[in-house]
Amino acid sequence: MPAPRRTLRVTSRNATFQRWESLLGNRRARHRAGELLVHGVRPIDQALAHGWPVHALLRPLGGRPSEWAARVWADAGGERFEVAPGLLAELAQREDERTELVAVVGMPDDDLDRVLGPGDAGTARAGAPLVTVFDRPGQPGNIGTLQRSIDAFGGTGLVVTGHAADPYDPKAVRASTGSCFAVPTVRVDSAQAVLDWVEAQRRNGVPMQVWGTDEGGESDLGSVPWELPTVLVLGNETRGMAKAWREACDGVLSIPMVGSASSLNAAVAGSIVLHAALRGRAR
């Protein structure tokens, strides 16, 4: 039987607490540490189910854990800390002190092959990859919302390109309601890096097609051969797709609309196209 883990106590804003706190509001600190904070039953369960490494678990000092919290505390990896309830509520960004657990979770590498879905990276497979690219998103909430739709509609991964909001921002994680742990998400500096990767996939026998989205697009959602490996590109919320993406696309899609609205929220538009892809693949 393994020896019981030692549990440390944090009752003040000491160096350990400040390090955790920096993971919330400091993007550079998050990525330097390679960690993010996660709270809530579904997000923590999703992180565990999809193999994300737990570096530490935090629970309220003097609390009475639920059956779920006791099971995670017993089974998950990492260090153990009991934290003053008010301090733990700050880390969970909650106004009350009813937080059961906060997990310090390690981030995966930014490897583009992760977004291909199950199977051997770089090879054709029965379940064709459906990769969504979000080009320079400005709002972390839109990233999380899009991850939720990718999860719901069978996408295999998300690529965030360029100078963009952080997919590990707490607002993004909350908006995804845990889907950020189910959807492989990769950050890439430029469109060209992704396009080079697409070319490498094609040389390896994966017939990858690239479709963009724009209100002025000329192609209908039903005209896409969704059964093929696909990269779907969504542009920045206000500026749309970068020129490099427009020139690389096999076609640009538009969503039919009526009424006075001239455009849709980027994550909403992406969700509609992903649902069309799901329907097309089912047919």
Backbone as CSV, one residue per row, in Angstrom:
resi,resn,N_x,N_y,N_z,CA_x,CA_y,CA_z,C_x,C_y,C_z
1,MET,0.854,-1.191,0.000,0.000,0.000,0.000,0.894,1.247,0.000
2,PRO,0.622,2.224,-0.925,1.463,3.415,-0.973,1.308,4.239,0.298
3,ALA,2.374,4.934,0.652,2.323,5.785,1.837,1.385,6.962,1.604
4,PRO,0.644,7.391,2.622,-0.256,8.528,2.442,0.519,9.802,2.125
5,ARG,-0.051,10.639,1.257,0.625,11.883,0.898,0.600,12.861,2.073
6,ARG,1.664,13.641,2.181,1.705,14.685,3.193,0.863,15.859,2.708
7,THR,0.020,16.407,3.571,-0.820,17.545,3.237,-0.276,18.794,3.908
8,LEU,-0.005,19.807,3.110,0.504,21.080,3.614,-0.650,22.067,3.783
9,ARG,-0.480,23.025,4.662,-1.512,24.031,4.904,-1.046,25.393,4.418
10,VAL,-1.998,26.108,3.796,-1.743,27.480,3.362,-2.839,28.349,3.961
11,THR,-2.472,29.215,4.897,-3.454,30.052,5.592,-3.178,31.539,5.428
12,SER,-2.176,31.885,4.627,-1.850,33.291,4.394,-1.407,33.462,2.944
13,ARG,-1.241,34.711,2.573,-0.813,35.006,1.197,0.704,34.841,1.087
14,ASN,1.135,33.622,1.314,2.568,33.357,1.269,3.030,33.156,-0.174
15,ALA,4.276,32.768,-0.342,4.837,32.631,-1.694,4.106,31.568,-2.501
16,THR,3.694,30.499,-1.838,2.971,29.432,-2.552,1.644,29.956,-3.071
17,PHE,0.889,30.665,-2.229,-0.390,31.236,-2.667,-0.172,32.238,-3.804
18,GLN,0.827,33.093,-3.686,1.082,34.085,-4.727,1.434,33.436,-6.056
19,ARG,2.130,32.303,-5.998,2.443,31.591,-7.246,1.161,31.082,-7.900
20,TRP,0.252,30.510,-7.114,-1.027,30.068,-7.667,-1.822,31.254,-8.205
21,GLU,-1.844,32.345,-7.438,-2.610,33.525,-7.845,-2.118,34.075,-9.173
22,SER,-0.804,33.998,-9.405,-0.249,34.515,-10.663,-0.742,33.728,-11.871
23,LEU,-1.154,32.480,-11.670,-1.645,31.671,-12.785,-2.991,32.175,-13.301
24,LEU,-3.695,32.962,-12.485,-5.000,33.470,-12.892,-4.880,34.664,-13.831
25,GLY,-4.106,35.671,-13.428,-4.121,36.914,-14.176,-2.876,37.212,-14.973
26,ASN,-1.874,36.372,-14.890,-0.601,36.651,-15.550,-0.318,35.577,-16.589
27,ARG,-0.558,35.915,-17.830,-0.366,34.950,-18.920,1.070,34.443,-18.979
28,ARG,2.016,35.357,-18.815,3.420,34.952,-18.886,3.756,33.964,-17.774
29,ALA,3.227,34.214,-16.574,3.483,33.302,-15.456,2.875,31.933,-15.721
30,ARG,1.677,31.913,-16.312,1.021,30.639,-16.641,1.883,29.806,-17.563
31,HIS,2.365,30.421,-18.609,3.092,29.644,-19.617,4.535,29.365,-19.194
32,ARG,5.082,30.216,-18.366,6.408,29.914,-17.826,6.343,28.698,-16.903
33,ALA,5.279,28.630,-16.093,5.104,27.490,-15.191,4.546,26.271,-15.919
34,GLY,3.868,26.495,-17.060,3.217,25.382,-17.766,2.058,24.820,-16.979
35,GLU,1.336,25.697,-16.247,0.250,25.249,-15.380,-0.937,26.199,-15.463
36,LEU,-2.118,25.679,-15.157,-3.313,26.492,-15.003,-4.123,25.965,-13.827
37,LEU,-5.002,26.824,-13.307,-5.889,26.425,-12.216,-7.230,25.996,-12.778
38,VAL,-7.785,24.913,-12.214,-9.063,24.362,-12.676,-9.930,24.115,-11.454
39,HIS,-11.202,24.513,-11.533,-12.138,24.197,-10.450,-13.480,23.832,-11.055
40,GLY,-14.312,23.178,-10.275,-15.607,22.703,-10.762,-15.567,21.220,-11.064
41,VAL,-16.712,20.565,-10.850,-16.762,19.102,-10.995,-16.464,18.679,-12.426
42,ARG,-17.193,19.222,-13.397,-16.992,18.760,-14.777,-15.606,19.108,-15.317
43,PRO,-15.113,20.344,-15.146,-13.762,20.613,-15.652,-12.689,19.708,-15.052
44,ILE,-12.731,19.481,-13.743,-11.720,18.616,-13.133,-11.884,17.181,-13.621
45,ASP,-13.124,16.701,-13.702,-13.348,15.344,-14.206,-12.863,15.203,-15.642
46,GLN,-13.116,16.213,-16.470,-12.667,16.158,-17.859,-11.145,16.153,-17.948
47,ALA,-10.498,16.977,-17.134,-9.034,16.997,-17.139,-8.476,15.624,-16.767
48,LEU,-9.055,14.996,-15.750,-8.591,13.678,-15.330,-8.890,12.619,-16.390
49,ALA,-10.101,12.668,-16.962,-10.500,11.657,-17.946,-9.625,11.694,-19.186
50,HIS,-9.116,12.888,-19.546,-8.328,13.021,-20.771,-6.830,13.059,-20.493
51,GLY,-6.442,12.657,-19.284,-5.042,12.432,-19.004,-4.188,13.664,-18.744
52,TRP,-4.800,14.799,-18.403,-4.001,15.971,-18.081,-3.339,15.761,-16.724
53,PRO,-2.063,16.077,-16.588,-1.363,15.813,-15.325,-1.779,16.796,-14.230
54,VAL,-2.131,16.267,-13.069,-2.461,17.098,-11.919,-1.203,17.280,-11.076
55,HIS,-0.739,18.525,-10.958,0.466,18.814,-10.187,0.158,19.019,-8.708
56,ALA,-1.056,19.500,-8.413,-1.438,19.709,-7.018,-2.955,19.773,-6.911
57,LEU,-3.473,19.379,-5.744,-4.891,19.539,-5.415,-5.007,20.391,-4.169
58,LEU,-5.975,21.318,-4.209,-6.203,22.235,-3.102,-7.643,22.044,-2.617
59,ARG,-7.830,21.920,-1.309,-9.179,21.842,-0.761,-9.269,22.763,0.453
60,PRO,-10.507,23.125,0.869,-10.636,24.064,1.982,-10.231,23.448,3.305
61,LEU,-9.516,24.210,4.069,-9.109,23.784,5.407,-10.353,23.675,6.296
62,GLY,-10.503,22.519,6.939,-11.638,22.320,7.829,-12.928,21.948,7.128
63,GLY,-12.908,21.748,5.804,-14.123,21.403,5.074,-14.486,19.934,5.217
64,ARG,-15.712,19.634,4.834,-16.196,18.254,4.827,-16.403,17.859,3.366
65,PRO,-15.472,17.111,2.788,-15.532,16.843,1.342,-16.716,15.976,0.959
66,SER,-17.247,16.253,-0.235,-18.280,15.397,-0.808,-17.647,14.077,-1.238
67,GLU,-18.494,13.137,-1.625,-17.982,11.858,-2.114,-17.101,12.061,-3.332
68,TRP,-17.527,12.970,-4.224,-16.724,13.253,-5.428,-15.363,13.833,-5.047
69,ALA,-15.356,14.846,-4.174,-14.100,15.484,-3.805,-13.166,14.509,-3.096
70,ALA,-13.732,13.654,-2.245,-12.907,12.673,-1.532,-12.291,11.674,-2.499
71,ARG,-13.045,11.280,-3.522,-12.521,10.319,-4.504,-11.390,10.938,-5.314
72,VAL,-11.588,12.173,-5.781,-10.524,12.832,-6.554,-9.296,13.042,-5.689
73,TRP,-9.504,13.461,-4.458,-8.392,13.688,-3.526,-7.579,12.408,-3.326
74,ALA,-8.275,11.279,-3.269,-7.594,10.005,-3.034,-6.892,9.481,-4.281
75,ASP,-7.476,9.731,-5.467,-7.010,9.045,-6.675,-6.076,9.867,-7.554
76,ALA,-6.224,11.188,-7.587,-5.449,12.007,-8.521,-4.014,12.162,-8.032
77,GLY,-3.145,12.532,-8.940,-1.741,12.704,-8.599,-1.454,14.072,-8.015
78,GLY,-0.181,14.341,-7.792,0.261,15.654,-7.362,0.326,15.856,-5.864
79,GLU,0.747,17.070,-5.489,0.842,17.438,-4.085,-0.538,17.740,-3.509
80,ARG,-0.625,17.816,-2.172,-1.881,18.080,-1.483,-1.725,19.300,-0.572
81,PHE,-2.728,20.200,-0.669,-2.731,21.403,0.164,-4.130,21.633,0.722
82,GLU,-4.209,22.009,1.984,-5.445,22.513,2.567,-5.281,24.014,2.731
83,VAL,-6.235,24.765,2.167,-6.106,26.214,2.027,-7.245,26.892,2.777
84,ALA,-6.956,28.001,3.421,-7.999,28.768,4.087,-9.135,29.028,3.104
85,PRO,-10.409,28.796,3.510,-11.528,28.879,2.560,-11.605,30.186,1.780
86,GLY,-11.331,31.314,2.434,-11.391,32.584,1.713,-10.344,32.687,0.624
87,LEU,-9.158,32.170,0.895,-8.095,32.188,-0.106,-8.411,31.232,-1.257
88,LEU,-8.991,30.082,-0.923,-9.345,29.125,-1.978,-10.432,29.698,-2.875
89,ALA,-11.394,30.434,-2.279,-12.441,31.069,-3.080,-11.853,32.085,-4.046
90,GLU,-10.800,32.797,-3.624,-10.145,33.743,-4.531,-9.518,33.017,-5.720
91,LEU,-8.895,31.886,-5.462,-8.275,31.130,-6.552,-9.324,30.577,-7.511
92,ALA,-10.504,30.238,-6.972,-11.590,29.747,-7.819,-12.384,30.886,-8.431
93,GLN,-12.056,32.130,-8.060,-12.741,33.332,-8.552,-14.237,33.253,-8.278
94,ARG,-14.550,32.868,-7.047,-15.935,32.793,-6.585,-16.132,33.761,-5.431
95,GLU,-17.358,34.285,-5.328,-17.653,35.208,-4.243,-17.920,34.470,-2.936
96,ASP,-18.416,33.242,-3.024,-18.663,32.485,-1.796,-17.450,31.611,-1.479
97,GLU,-17.541,30.852,-0.414,-16.422,30.005,0.013,-16.797,28.529,-0.067
98,ARG,-17.574,28.155,-1.084,-18.066,26.789,-1.186,-17.273,25.956,-2.188
99,THR,-16.116,26.411,-2.571,-15.273,25.659,-3.501,-14.790,24.372,-2.841
100,GLU,-15.001,23.245,-3.520,-14.574,21.953,-2.961,-13.128,21.626,-3.296
101,LEU,-12.755,21.842,-4.549,-11.401,21.520,-4.984,-10.947,22.524,-6.025
102,VAL,-9.664,22.827,-6.011,-8.993,23.511,-7.112,-7.808,22.636,-7.495
103,ALA,-7.656,22.384,-8.796,-6.546,21.565,-9.281,-5.540,22.447,-10.017
104,VAL,-4.276,22.207,-9.761,-3.191,22.822,-10.542,-2.801,21.796,-11.599
105,VAL,-3.087,22.126,-12.856,-2.980,21.155,-13.949,-1.885,21.583,-14.922
106,GLY,-1.098,20.635,-15.383,-0.035,20.912,-16.338,-0.556,21.044,-17.761
107,MET,0.057,21.932,-18.540,-0.342,22.161,-19.934,0.389,21.198,-20.870
108,PRO,-0.263,20.737,-21.944,0.423,19.906,-22.939,1.275,20.741,-23.880
109,ASP,2.109,20.071,-24.657,2.950,20.751,-25.640,2.110,21.253,-26.811
110,ASP,2.601,22.305,-27.473,1.939,22.839,-28.666,2.419,22.081,-29.899
111,ASP,1.947,20.852,-30.037,2.314,19.963,-31.153,1.105,19.847,-32.082
112,LEU,1.246,20.321,-33.317,0.115,20.340,-34.245,-0.459,18.953,-34.514
113,ASP,0.352,17.920,-34.448,-0.166,16.584,-34.714,-1.231,16.162,-33.693
114,ARG,-1.282,16.832,-32.550,-2.296,16.496,-31.551,-3.710,16.751,-32.064
115,VAL,-3.887,17.693,-33.009,-5.234,18.067,-33.438,-5.790,17.126,-34.514
116,LEU,-5.016,16.126,-34.920,-5.484,15.203,-35.956,-6.503,14.195,-35.434
117,GLY,-6.586,14.035,-34.137,-7.513,13.056,-33.590,-6.828,11.733,-33.322
118,PRO,-7.591,10.714,-32.909,-7.003,9.416,-32.556,-6.291,8.780,-33.743
119,GLY,-5.247,8.048,-33.439,-4.510,7.347,-34.493,-3.079,7.816,-34.555
120,ASP,-2.333,7.308,-35.504,-0.934,7.684,-35.673,-0.848,9.033,-36.373
121,ALA,-0.147,9.965,-35.762,-0.027,11.301,-36.335,0.577,11.239,-37.733
122,GLY,0.044,12.096,-38.621,0.621,12.232,-39.944,0.198,11.171,-40.941
123,THR,-0.786,10.329,-40.600,-1.228,9.311,-41.545,-2.718,9.413,-41.765
124,ALA,-3.167,8.957,-42.921,-4.603,8.953,-43.198,-5.292,7.969,-42.263
125,ARG,-6.543,8.257,-41.917,-7.264,7.394,-40.999,-8.732,7.355,-41.394
126,ALA,-9.449,6.381,-40.851,-10.857,6.217,-41.210,-11.671,7.425,-40.788
127,GLY,-11.458,7.915,-39.556,-12.147,9.100,-39.092,-11.370,10.327,-39.515
128,ALA,-11.820,11.004,-40.574,-11.049,12.110,-41.137,-10.937,13.254,-40.142
129,PRO,-9.743,13.838,-39.972,-9.583,14.969,-39.060,-10.470,16.154,-39.467
130,LEU,-10.997,16.836,-38.474,-11.733,18.086,-38.676,-11.104,19.095,-37.710
131,VAL,-10.162,19.870,-38.241,-9.360,20.787,-37.435,-9.905,22.199,-37.619
132,THR,-10.175,22.883,-36.519,-10.625,24.271,-36.570,-9.461,25.184,-36.226
133,VAL,-9.276,26.212,-37.046,-8.265,27.239,-36.786,-8.987,28.528,-36.425
134,PHE,-8.600,29.138,-35.310,-9.130,30.451,-34.917,-7.979,31.434,-35.082
135,ASP,-8.088,32.298,-36.079,-7.013,33.208,-36.456,-7.081,34.495,-35.624
136,ARG,-6.135,34.672,-34.732,-5.976,35.885,-33.925,-7.234,36.262,-33.127
137,PRO,-7.858,35.334,-32.406,-9.027,35.706,-31.615,-8.665,36.703,-30.523
138,GLY,-9.559,37.658,-30.288,-9.295,38.670,-29.286,-9.951,38.406,-27.948
139,GLN,-10.970,37.550,-27.919,-11.739,37.324,-26.709,-11.557,35.892,-26.210
140,PRO,-11.014,35.699,-24.995,-10.839,34.328,-24.497,-12.145,33.562,-24.375
141,GLY,-13.245,34.262,-24.068,-14.531,33.583,-23.976,-14.951,32.942,-25.287
142,ASN,-14.597,33.577,-26.406,-14.920,32.996,-27.710,-14.132,31.714,-27.959
143,ILE,-12.902,31.655,-27.465,-12.115,30.427,-27.609,-12.796,29.286,-26.861
144,GLY,-13.189,29.539,-25.605,-13.847,28.503,-24.818,-15.173,28.061,-25.415
145,THR,-15.946,29.014,-25.918,-17.223,28.673,-26.549,-16.999,27.803,-27.778
146,LEU,-15.976,28.140,-28.561,-15.682,27.355,-29.758,-15.206,25.948,-29.381
147,GLN,-14.396,25.822,-28.347,-13.974,24.492,-27.895,-15.184,23.638,-27.522
148,ARG,-16.150,24.255,-26.900,-17.369,23.535,-26.509,-18.090,22.990,-27.743
149,SER,-18.155,23.801,-28.797,-18.827,23.358,-30.024,-17.998,22.312,-30.764
150,ILE,-16.691,22.470,-30.782,-15.839,21.448,-31.408,-16.051,20.108,-30.719
151,ASP,-16.116,20.129,-29.412,-16.367,18.917,-28.626,-17.728,18.325,-28.972
152,ALA,-18.747,19.173,-29.060,-20.113,18.706,-29.294,-20.321,18.156,-30.700
153,PHE,-19.640,18.732,-31.688,-19.921,18.403,-33.086,-18.828,17.564,-33.748
154,GLY,-17.944,16.972,-32.961,-17.032,15.977,-33.517,-15.766,16.506,-34.128
155,GLY,-15.377,17.739,-33.807,-14.091,18.226,-34.286,-12.955,17.518,-33.584
156,THR,-11.795,17.501,-34.223,-10.659,16.775,-33.636,-9.668,17.687,-32.935
157,GLY,-9.756,19.001,-33.126,-8.828,19.871,-32.434,-8.985,21.315,-32.852
158,LEU,-8.310,22.195,-32.088,-8.350,23.639,-32.326,-6.926,24.166,-32.387
159,VAL,-6.680,25.033,-33.371,-5.401,25.729,-33.482,-5.677,27.225,-33.336
160,VAL,-4.984,27.872,-32.418,-5.100,29.320,-32.220,-3.843,29.957,-32.776
161,THR,-4.005,30.831,-33.778,-2.843,31.377,-34.486,-2.638,32.855,-34.205
162,GLY,-1.369,33.273,-34.316,-1.021,34.685,-34.279,-1.107,35.302,-32.897
163,HIS,-1.092,36.625,-32.876,-1.214,37.383,-31.627,-2.661,37.264,-31.173
164,ALA,-2.905,36.465,-30.155,-4.264,36.058,-29.840,-4.484,35.998,-28.338
165,ALA,-5.756,35.942,-27.953,-6.107,35.661,-26.567,-5.583,34.280,-26.179
166,ASP,-5.432,34.070,-24.887,-4.841,32.841,-24.371,-5.916,31.777,-24.155
167,PRO,-5.787,30.607,-24.797,-6.780,29.544,-24.562,-6.765,29.018,-23.129
168,TYR,-5.735,29.355,-22.344,-5.682,28.930,-20.947,-6.071,30.050,-19.980
169,ASP,-6.547,31.159,-20.516,-7.099,32.221,-19.689,-8.294,31.663,-18.909
170,PRO,-8.460,32.021,-17.621,-9.606,31.497,-16.866,-10.956,31.736,-17.540
171,LYS,-11.103,32.853,-18.267,-12.371,33.116,-18.961,-12.605,32.091,-20.062
172,ALA,-11.545,31.695,-20.765,-11.669,30.677,-21.805,-12.019,29.326,-21.196
173,VAL,-11.336,28.972,-20.116,-11.574,27.677,-19.468,-13.017,27.602,-18.969
174,ARG,-13.501,28.690,-18.345,-14.883,28.693,-17.853,-15.884,28.583,-18.998
175,ALA,-15.648,29.321,-20.078,-16.585,29.294,-21.208,-16.653,27.922,-21.856
176,SER,-15.586,27.159,-21.784,-15.574,25.829,-22.406,-16.313,24.792,-21.570
177,THR,-16.620,25.112,-20.301,-17.259,24.187,-19.345,-16.575,22.811,-19.327
178,GLY,-15.268,22.809,-19.434,-14.508,21.560,-19.377,-14.128,20.989,-20.724
179,SER,-14.726,21.472,-21.812,-14.401,20.928,-23.136,-12.981,21.258,-23.570
180,CYS,-12.363,22.265,-22.940,-10.971,22.577,-23.287,-10.044,21.402,-22.996
181,PHE,-10.444,20.513,-22.090,-9.615,19.352,-21.770,-9.892,18.177,-22.706
182,ALA,-11.035,18.206,-23.378,-11.385,17.146,-24.329,-10.916,17.469,-25.736
183,VAL,-10.752,18.746,-26.043,-10.390,19.197,-27.394,-8.916,19.574,-27.420
184,PRO,-8.055,18.807,-28.116,-6.648,19.200,-28.222,-6.531,20.600,-28.815
185,THR,-5.852,21.480,-28.103,-5.730,22.879,-28.516,-4.251,23.255,-28.568
186,VAL,-3.858,23.867,-29.677,-2.452,24.172,-29.933,-2.331,25.648,-30.294
187,ARG,-1.323,26.306,-29.751,-1.024,27.698,-30.090,0.130,27.740,-31.094
188,VAL,-0.063,28.502,-32.168,0.954,28.603,-33.225,1.150,30.081,-33.554
189,ASP,2.397,30.484,-33.795,2.707,31.903,-33.977,2.125,32.497,-35.255
190,SER,2.036,31.707,-36.319,1.656,32.289,-37.607,0.824,31.322,-38.436
191,ALA,0.103,31.899,-39.402,-0.648,31.080,-40.343,0.290,30.200,-41.157
192,GLN,1.456,30.733,-41.525,2.366,29.983,-42.383,2.827,28.693,-41.731
193,ALA,3.022,28.717,-40.426,3.444,27.488,-39.736,2.387,26.400,-39.869
194,VAL,1.122,26.790,-39.806,0.044,25.807,-39.966,-0.043,25.346,-41.414
195,LEU,0.113,26.265,-42.350,0.050,25.899,-43.765,1.199,24.964,-44.146
196,ASP,2.363,25.167,-43.564,3.475,24.241,-43.801,3.123,22.853,-43.271
197,TRP,2.483,22.817,-42.130,2.052,21.542,-41.543,1.006,20.860,-42.434
198,VAL,0.074,21.652,-42.988,-0.926,21.105,-43.910,-0.249,20.469,-45.118
199,GLU,0.760,21.150,-45.665,1.491,20.598,-46.816,2.197,19.299,-46.447
200,ALA,2.733,19.240,-45.240,3.383,18.010,-44.791,2.375,16.874,-44.674
201,GLN,1.171,17.183,-44.213,0.124,16.165,-44.141,-0.227,15.650,-45.533
202,ARG,-0.322,16.548,-46.482,-0.641,16.149,-47.860,0.452,15.257,-48.441
203,ARG,1.700,15.591,-48.152,2.801,14.744,-48.650,2.767,13.357,-48.008
204,ASN,2.205,13.275,-46.807,2.099,11.992,-46.109,0.828,11.222,-46.462
205,GLY,0.088,11.726,-47.465,-1.082,10.996,-47.929,-2.401,11.418,-47.322
206,VAL,-2.415,12.482,-46.521,-3.675,12.986,-45.955,-4.183,14.102,-46.869
207,PRO,-5.300,13.885,-47.590,-5.783,14.884,-48.558,-6.473,16.050,-47.845
208,MET,-5.708,16.868,-47.148,-6.236,17.930,-46.305,-6.763,19.085,-47.147
209,GLN,-8.031,19.463,-46.923,-8.610,20.630,-47.586,-8.721,21.766,-46.564
210,VAL,-8.687,23.010,-47.074,-8.743,24.191,-46.214,-9.904,25.063,-46.658
211,TRP,-10.830,25.305,-45.732,-11.989,26.146,-46.001,-12.021,27.299,-45.005
212,GLY,-12.234,28.496,-45.528,-12.367,29.664,-44.677,-13.821,30.055,-44.494
213,THR,-14.050,31.011,-43.625,-15.406,31.535,-43.396,-15.365,33.054,-43.459
214,ASP,-16.374,33.620,-44.118,-16.450,35.074,-44.241,-17.856,35.436,-44.687
215,GLU,-18.358,36.591,-44.247,-19.713,36.986,-44.643,-19.825,37.204,-46.151
216,GLY,-18.688,37.427,-46.812,-18.709,37.585,-48.263,-18.298,36.326,-49.005
217,GLY,-18.275,35.172,-48.309,-17.869,33.921,-48.945,-18.795,33.509,-50.068
218,GLU,-18.228,32.766,-51.019,-18.985,32.409,-52.225,-19.535,30.983,-52.189
219,SER,-19.175,30.190,-51.171,-19.560,28.775,-51.147,-20.592,28.503,-50.063
220,ASP,-21.486,27.571,-50.361,-22.525,27.169,-49.419,-21.997,26.059,-48.510
221,LEU,-22.520,25.978,-47.307,-22.069,24.954,-46.362,-22.276,23.548,-46.898
222,GLY,-23.320,23.360,-47.703,-23.607,22.040,-48.237,-22.714,21.624,-49.387
223,SER,-21.881,22.539,-49.872,-21.029,22.212,-51.029,-19.688,21.615,-50.622
224,VAL,-19.406,21.543,-49.344,-18.106,21.068,-48.869,-18.115,19.546,-48.741
225,PRO,-17.112,18.864,-49.256,-16.997,17.417,-49.027,-16.460,17.151,-47.615
226,TRP,-17.349,17.249,-46.641,-16.945,17.198,-45.240,-16.325,15.862,-44.843
227,GLU,-16.552,14.827,-45.663,-15.995,13.520,-45.307,-14.473,13.474,-45.452
228,LEU,-13.897,14.476,-46.130,-12.439,14.535,-46.299,-11.788,15.223,-45.097
229,PRO,-10.498,14.961,-44.866,-9.791,15.708,-43.822,-9.883,17.206,-44.094
230,THR,-10.255,17.972,-43.067,-10.609,19.375,-43.273,-9.965,20.277,-42.235
231,VAL,-9.477,21.420,-42.701,-9.097,22.523,-41.828,-10.101,23.644,-42.065
232,LEU,-10.795,24.031,-41.009,-11.802,25.091,-41.072,-11.227,26.324,-40.394
233,VAL,-11.187,27.461,-41.112,-10.532,28.668,-40.604,-11.568,29.727,-40.260
234,LEU,-11.504,30.215,-39.018,-12.330,31.334,-38.562,-11.426,32.529,-38.318
235,GLY,-11.861,33.690,-38.769,-11.036,34.883,-38.624,-11.245,35.602,-37.309
236,ASN,-10.424,36.605,-37.090,-10.541,37.486,-35.934,-11.947,38.094,-35.869
237,GLU,-12.424,38.378,-34.655,-13.796,38.844,-34.454,-14.140,40.103,-35.238
238,THR,-13.181,40.984,-35.448,-13.470,42.236,-36.167,-12.785,42.337,-37.517
239,ARG,-11.611,41.709,-37.671,-10.833,41.867,-38.917,-10.953,40.688,-39.865
240,GLY,-11.530,39.590,-39.410,-11.670,38.433,-40.270,-10.352,37.690,-40.455
241,MET,-10.295,36.870,-41.497,-9.099,36.067,-41.772,-7.952,36.921,-42.286
242,ALA,-6.737,36.520,-41.928,-5.554,37.174,-42.477,-5.413,36.845,-43.961
243,LYS,-4.669,37.673,-44.691,-4.481,37.498,-46.128,-3.898,36.130,-46.452
244,ALA,-2.955,35.675,-45.631,-2.316,34.378,-45.907,-3.338,33.248,-45.899
245,TRP,-4.305,33.323,-45.000,-5.337,32.288,-44.970,-6.243,32.381,-46.186
246,ARG,-6.643,33.592,-46.538,-7.535,33.763,-47.698,-6.910,33.173,-48.963
247,GLU,-5.628,33.404,-49.134,-4.959,32.915,-50.340,-4.787,31.403,-50.329
248,ALA,-4.772,30.798,-49.146,-4.535,29.354,-49.043,-5.802,28.524,-49.086
249,CYS,-6.958,29.171,-48.917,-8.210,28.421,-48.815,-8.623,27.801,-50.150
250,ASP,-9.161,26.587,-50.088,-9.769,25.967,-51.264,-11.112,26.608,-51.579
251,GLY,-11.716,27.262,-50.612,-12.969,27.965,-50.795,-13.296,28.719,-49.524
252,VAL,-14.197,29.703,-49.654,-14.619,30.500,-48.497,-16.121,30.359,-48.337
253,LEU,-16.547,29.985,-47.134,-17.943,29.699,-46.847,-18.654,30.918,-46.284
254,SER,-19.950,30.989,-46.556,-20.781,32.007,-45.916,-22.009,31.327,-45.331
255,ILE,-22.592,31.943,-44.329,-23.787,31.423,-43.658,-24.981,32.263,-44.096
256,PRO,-25.997,31.671,-44.710,-27.174,32.450,-45.115,-27.845,33.077,-43.891
257,MET,-28.203,34.352,-44.012,-28.860,35.050,-42.911,-29.995,35.909,-43.441
258,VAL,-30.994,36.127,-42.594,-32.064,37.073,-42.884,-32.116,38.056,-41.721
259,GLY,-32.877,39.112,-41.869,-32.948,40.087,-40.795,-31.911,41.169,-40.961
260,SER,-31.766,41.980,-39.919,-30.907,43.160,-40.010,-29.462,42.911,-39.603
261,ALA,-29.170,41.751,-39.000,-27.790,41.470,-38.578,-26.897,41.275,-39.795
262,SER,-25.735,41.949,-39.770,-24.815,41.828,-40.907,-23.761,40.762,-40.679
263,SER,-23.595,40.332,-39.425,-22.577,39.328,-39.133,-22.933,38.611,-37.842
264,LEU,-22.204,37.526,-37.571,-22.404,36.743,-36.363,-21.147,36.775,-35.504
265,ASN,-21.317,36.552,-34.217,-20.170,36.333,-33.350,-19.322,35.206,-33.930
266,ALA,-18.000,35.345,-33.849,-17.107,34.376,-34.490,-17.320,32.961,-33.966
267,ALA,-17.477,32.810,-32.657,-17.678,31.475,-32.094,-19.027,30.900,-32.498
268,VAL,-20.045,31.755,-32.596,-21.363,31.293,-33.047,-21.290,30.837,-34.500
269,ALA,-20.636,31.632,-35.341,-20.496,31.253,-36.747,-19.749,29.931,-36.869
270,GLY,-18.667,29.791,-36.114,-17.929,28.533,-36.145,-18.780,27.360,-35.708
271,SER,-19.632,27.571,-34.718,-20.503,26.503,-34.236,-21.481,26.057,-35.317
272,ILE,-22.024,27.018,-36.061,-22.961,26.680,-37.134,-22.264,25.858,-38.220
273,VAL,-21.059,26.262,-38.588,-20.332,25.531,-39.628,-19.943,24.137,-39.139
274,LEU,-19.538,24.027,-37.886,-19.193,22.710,-37.335,-20.400,21.787,-37.289
275,HIS,-21.567,22.335,-37.009,-22.774,21.503,-37.028,-23.086,21.039,-38.446
276,ALA,-22.878,21.935,-39.430,-23.062,21.531,-40.829,-22.082,20.418,-41.196
277,ALA,-20.859,20.504,-40.683,-19.867,19.446,-40.941,-20.330,18.120,-40.345
278,LEU,-20.869,18.165,-39.128,-21.368,16.948,-38.487,-22.480,16.312,-39.315
279,ARG,-23.407,17.122,-39.795,-24.513,16.619,-40.610,-23.990,16.065,-41.933
280,GLY,-23.017,16.787,-42.528,-22.472,16.325,-43.796,-21.754,14.989,-43.650
281,ARG,-21.028,14.814,-42.565,-20.319,13.553,-42.347,-21.289,12.417,-42.028
282,ALA,-22.380,12.747,-41.371,-23.382,11.707,-41.082,-24.024,11.188,-42.365
283,ARG,-24.193,12.089,-43.330,-24.773,11.651,-44.607,-23.819,10.794,-45.391
